[in-house]
Amino acid sequence: MELFLFTVDPRWGSAVVDAGAAGIVVDWERRGKERRQLGEGTQINADTAEDLTRMRAATDGRLLCRINGSGPWTGAEVDEAIARGADELLLPMVRTTDEVDRTLDLVAGRCGLGILIETQDAVERAAVLASRPLSRIYVGLNDLRIDRGSDELFRPLVDGSVDAVRAEVAQPFGVGGLTLPGGGSPVPSDLLAAELVRLGADFTFLRRSFTADMAGRDPATEVPRLLQSLASLRRAEPIGAAGRRDRFVAAVTGRERLPAALPA
């Protein structure tokens, strides 16, 4: 599973990539985000075009740039991000295929384009969106929760929504975010990691909790440890995987679930 770190700190980003992460995400998404996420305690970055240039110079890892949602500004953002060295762009808050098709036309094959499925409209259009030549597809749980008017961040992972999207996606697929083994709240990161493995996620993000949990720690030790924990989960026996799924569902729903039936 590839790990992508949200950062504009060249030393920190290069250290995490050198330790085994796949790349860096520079985040330009701001238009309408403060209003949309008002009072939600979510992270709103203030990354700039110059930050993208600095991160390109700092690492040979894959460099992703999350631009703003589709609008009249998209063409300029696409050109700027490509000129400054982005390997891929991420288009957030997708609702329609027209938004994706227009952005693909603007990119014109000059770099990859991935999308974030984080609206109910996009969930319902997952099959047709995934038919486009996209570099990756990621389910964004925070904005999907807000779009649904829900207060349960991980509900799409237990109500079948993410599974349904995953079934339509042939491109690299991602969801959620991870921190160090043993961390994570309110759902332990170990259980969330097991859920990503169950879904066959190809990548995920390292964000605020990872950066906070890494305080005073060496990326050269901790990133390989995280990757090894994911490898161990992929090798887990089916009974153990089923038990972790039960514990994940219980952690999300707040109630116990009957254990999976054991073979005779």
Secondary structure, DSSP 8 states (H G I E B T S, - for coil): -EEEEE---HHHHHHHHHTT--EEEEE---TTHHHHTTTS--------HHHHHHHHHH-SSEEEEE--SSSTTHHHHHHHHHHTT-SEEEE-S---HHHHHHHHHHHTTSSEEEEEE-SHHHHHTHHHHHTS--SEEEE-HHHHHHHHT-S-TTGGGTSSHHHHHHHH--S-EEEEE--STT--SSS-HHHHHHHHHHHT--EEEE-HHHHHHTTT--HHHHHHHHHHHHHHHHT--HHHHHHHHHHHHHHHHSS---------
